[in-house]
Amino acid sequence: MGRQPEKRNRGRITFVSQYVLEDSCNFGKRLVKRPKLFFLDSGLACRLLHIADINQLRSHPLWGALVETWCVGEVLKGRCHRGKPSALWFWRSGDGHEVDLVIEQGARLVPIEIKANRSPRPDLLQGLRKFQRIAGMEKVAPGFLIYGGDEQMGMGRDRWVSWSAIDDALGELA
């Protein structure tokens, strides 16, 4: 008889969930000591939350978390389809600044912030900016802010990317 997987690993084995670990770099103080768990099937997540339509979804208290989960799933799928390892991390400073995803790209780190907002605002880049300062600009590639709008645009050295263009934008990473 085969060994039964541990309960906490069943979601990963069936590709329904994914752990994203805290960054592996040795800079800045850590606030979070546990991995983030993303429920990759956003449709199933909505069903389990009894969300039946887009209006309920957008007004739901977990709207932002569901958007983040969906975007993480898209990033993972894109990397998998390109034959790249997931190599995803997240980062949070001691004072609460956060970067939702950090992708290892050779010796450089690519920070990605995910927001449910439909219009871009410079204050949404605070986590990216703090990460860049602490990690050092030489180690950090230009970052991405994935948001709910339609436009792609530069903001200093970083880029705003629409949810609909995640795969195109991240496909440019070597």
Helices and strands as residue ranges (DSSP letters): H 7-13, E 17-22, E 36-39, H 42-48, H 54-59, H 63-81, E 88-92, E 98-105, E 108-114, G 122-125, H 126-135, E 144-147, E 153-155, E 158-162, G 163-165, H 166-171
